[in-house]
Amino acid sequence: MLTSVKYILIMILLLSSCDKRKESVIELKSPNAKISMHFSVNSNGEPWYMVHHKTETIIDTSFVGFQFKNKTIKVNHTTLLNMSLASGGGMAIHIKEVANY
């Protein structure tokens, strides 16, 4: 399931630079459907996720960001340059920070 989550996060990052007209939510469920994860991109182009266990919200709306050497960069302030997945499950993401708005 962790690999699936990585692929979904990659898709969210890629989709965050696309059409921002309608917010659609991607839902992933555990095999027994007790845990669900919801992913989307808001109208500002910021990717977010939520996690539920049965009917309880475990992680409320949390925005996806990156931390590099004690510096946090929000996704809507970056440009994706390159991304790749390693066979061992690791992920390499190369981004460029753009000026804050």
C-alpha positions as CSV (number, residue, x, y, z in Angstrom):
1,M,0.0,0.0,0.0
2,L,2.9,2.3,0.7
3,T,4.0,2.1,-3.0
4,S,0.4,3.0,-4.0
5,V,0.5,6.0,-1.7
6,K,3.7,7.2,-3.3
7,Y,2.2,6.9,-6.8
8,I,-0.9,8.8,-5.7
9,L,1.3,11.6,-4.2
10,I,3.2,11.8,-7.4
11,M,0.0,12.2,-9.3
12,I,-1.2,14.9,-7.0
13,L,2.0,16.8,-7.5
14,L,1.7,16.5,-11.2
15,L,-2.0,17.4,-11.2
16,S,-1.4,20.5,-8.9
17,S,0.0,22.3,-11.9
18,C,-3.0,21.5,-14.1
19,D,-6.6,22.6,-14.4
20,K,-7.8,24.2,-11.1
21,R,-11.5,24.5,-12.0
22,K,-13.0,21.7,-10.0
23,E,-11.6,20.0,-6.9
24,S,-11.9,16.3,-7.2
25,V,-11.0,13.9,-4.4
26,I,-9.1,10.7,-4.9
27,E,-9.9,8.0,-2.3
28,L,-7.7,5.0,-1.3
29,K,-9.0,2.3,1.0
30,S,-7.3,-0.4,3.0
31,P,-8.1,-4.0,1.9
32,N,-10.7,-4.3,4.8
33,A,-12.0,-0.7,4.1
34,K,-11.4,0.4,7.7
35,I,-8.8,3.0,6.7
36,S,-9.3,5.5,4.0
37,M,-7.1,8.2,2.6
38,H,-8.4,11.2,0.6
39,F,-6.2,13.3,-1.7
40,S,-7.0,16.4,-3.6
41,V,-5.7,19.8,-4.7
42,N,-7.5,22.9,-3.5
43,S,-8.4,26.0,-5.6
44,N,-5.0,27.5,-4.8
45,G,-3.1,24.5,-6.3
46,E,-2.1,23.2,-2.9
47,P,-2.3,19.3,-2.6
48,W,-3.8,18.0,0.7
49,Y,-4.8,14.7,2.2
50,M,-7.0,13.3,5.0
51,V,-6.9,9.9,6.8
52,H,-10.0,8.2,8.4
53,H,-10.3,5.1,10.4
54,K,-13.9,3.8,10.0
55,T,-15.8,7.0,10.7
56,E,-13.2,8.8,12.8
57,T,-10.9,11.4,11.3
58,I,-7.3,10.5,12.2
59,I,-5.5,13.2,10.2
60,D,-7.7,16.2,9.2
61,T,-6.9,18.3,6.2
62,S,-3.1,18.3,6.0
63,F,-1.2,20.1,3.2
64,V,1.6,18.3,1.4
65,G,5.0,20.0,1.6
66,F,8.6,19.2,1.6
67,Q,11.4,19.8,4.2
68,F,15.0,20.2,3.1
69,K,17.7,20.8,5.6
70,N,15.4,22.5,8.2
71,K,13.6,24.5,5.5
72,T,10.0,23.8,4.6
73,I,8.9,24.6,1.0
74,K,5.2,24.7,0.1
75,V,4.3,22.9,-3.1
76,N,2.6,25.9,-4.7
77,H,5.9,27.8,-4.4
78,T,7.8,25.2,-6.3
79,T,8.4,23.9,-9.8
80,L,8.8,20.2,-10.3
81,L,12.0,19.5,-12.3
82,N,12.3,15.8,-12.2
83,M,10.9,12.8,-10.2
84,S,11.8,9.1,-10.2
85,L,11.0,6.0,-8.1
86,A,13.8,3.6,-7.1
87,S,13.2,-0.2,-7.3
88,G,13.7,-0.4,-3.5
89,G,10.7,1.9,-2.9
90,G,12.7,5.2,-2.5
91,M,11.7,8.4,-4.2
92,A,13.9,11.1,-5.7
93,I,12.3,14.5,-6.3
94,H,14.1,17.5,-7.8
95,I,12.4,20.8,-7.4
96,K,13.1,24.5,-7.7
97,E,11.8,27.0,-5.3
98,V,10.1,30.0,-6.9
99,A,9.6,33.4,-5.3
100,N,6.9,33.6,-2.7
101,Y,3.7,35.4,-3.8
